[in-house]
Amino acid sequence: MGKTFNFKGVTKTLIFAILSVGFGSSFLYGYNIGVINAPQTVVGMWIRSVTCGRMIGHSYSSYVCGVDAEVSAQNGTSGTSNRRGSRFENATETDLWCCELTDDDQQRLFRDNYKLNVMWTAVASVFCVGGLLGALASNYLVFRFGRKGTLLLNNLTGFGALGFLVFPRLAFSYEMLLIGRFLAGLNGGVTSAVAPLYMVEIPPTHIRGTLGGLHQFFIVLAILISQILGHPKVLGNDLYWPYLFGIGIIPIVFQLLTLPFCPESPKYLYLDKDKEAKAEKAMKRLRRKSVYDEEMEDLREKKETTDDQRLTMLALFKDPFLRRVAIMSMIVTSCSHVSGHGTVIYYSTAVFKSAGLTGGTAIWATIGMGALYALSTFVTAATVEKAGRKTLLLIGLGGMGILTILLTAFMVMFQKTHSSSGAVKEGGEGYEWTSYASMVAIFLHTIIYSIGPGTIPAFLVSEMFTQGPRAAVTSLALAVNWLSALIVVLLYPLVQAEIGGYTFLIFAGALAVYFGYVWLRVPETKGKTPEEVMEVLKEKFGFSGDQSR
């Protein structure tokens, strides 16, 4: 890698710490994002069987469509309205939940059953609610317990999530899935704020971007593995899907066995806690001798010459300059989900199906997308120090905008020439290629996303702030990111049901706005210290020394 990676200052302890946090925290976060995707239909069928059992009061498998229809009247249920073309269009609610489904019915499982679609949306979106709360709590946690201590404590929410996600089938309770996904989101919210913070603070400046980018690499690697394990021939079937969630125990145990032996962030110990001796001890473990002396001197100089006290979120917004930069950080961070790729992450199999791929092909397409995502994210992390953060972010936003428009065109063409079951309509011959064109567009969309919005914002925000406001801004920015994810995850299934493929035009418009904003407002942070970046921002926003901190 010659020009892209300089090994000066890299030690075994530094690499060990990055791997401990990357596999122990970032990997678990990514796994919890992706694990819900591939087994969507299998888990949806299980939720359907649980609901049926509660309605009819006897075995789901013993229900015969139409024979037990009188139960509907006894339970006060009535016919339900569904999409035209479904054999359940005028069915009773009991038939809707209890009738045996054909393979074609299972392909339309969530479209035919509105209530089930709402339940599944809740399972997917409650993860974002937990993430929002976790991100907000991280500002207090990282100051109270430190970066390392917070990540260790966060494993409690990881264990709690596993308890509710692994055993719902035994308890015959889909409500446990909701609780488990909320706790998994809480774990992910803390991780999304603290893991990149730790990864950015412990390496030398010249490799800060590369090692900071590994946070995103471990996330997408975990998403890929969750998609592979979620294949019906592995764990994504009606027999083994609870074990699919249980795989999360591996990164938790790994971190509990490794992170206690890693040093705390020297910057946190010295600049936040004023513990110079402990900071020196941590720095000695993380640096070679020549780099250690230089960086400790830099920390002492910062401590003596700057008044960079830790700020609360309220204090952050009272400062006019920091308020402007914090708002910019929140806008940049939100582009990760508002770009439209969030819908592909949470609903990729469903998106591929709506583009015309069959169930089996859609799952393999999801796995292929995950592989490209992991590979391109690794390449981005390896080259970010050479290409620059702002450049990569603009390439990502611009490329995604073009591909989103193409994806819209392909999906709309397919949906106009094919029925909901995938059959060709009259006059639709010759348009079968549109489903594969959509798949290619999504693959390219994933690659471009990993170059920009998928990787850069995770550590760009940390690089724009000095030690004092960094934790508060990171917490706020990640909270906005989780909020945007929640909005997208909640609204996408509903909007997509109404306007189909045209949904992605909304994301194309958002990408154009983000591109313009980044071009005009966001500075390049490559090779600059946070203090230097702050000076650039003061000049950009028109703040003189006596107007800002």
Buried (B, 14 or more C-beta within 10 A) or exposed (E): EEEBBBEEBBBEBBEBBBBBBBBBBBBBBBBBBBBBBBBBBBBBBBBBBBBBBEBBEEEBEEBEBEEBBEBBEEBEBEBBEBBEEBBBEEBBBBBBBBBEBEEEBBBBBBBBBBBBBEBBBBBBBBBBBBBBBBBBBBBBBBBEBBBBBBBBBBBEBBBBBBEBBBBBBEEEBBEBBBBBBBBBBBBBBBBBBBBBBBBBBBBBBBBBBBBBBBBBBBBBBBBBBBBBBBBBEBBBBBEBBBEBBBBBBBBBBBBBEBBEEBBBBBBBBBBBBEBBEBBBBBBBBBBBEEBBEEBBEEBEEBBEEBEBEBBBBEBBBEBEBBEBBBBBBBBBBBBBBBBBBBBBBBBBBBBBBBBBBBBEBBBBBBBBBBBBBBBBBBBBBBBBBBBBBBBBBBBBBBBBBBBBBBBBBBBBBBBBBBEBEBEEEEEBEEBBEBBBBBBBBBBBBBBBBBBBBBBBBBBBBBBBBBBBBBBBBBBBBBBBBBBBBBBBBBBBBEBBBEEBBBBBBBBBEBBBBBBEBBEEBBBBBBEBBBBEBBBBBBEBBEBEEEEBB
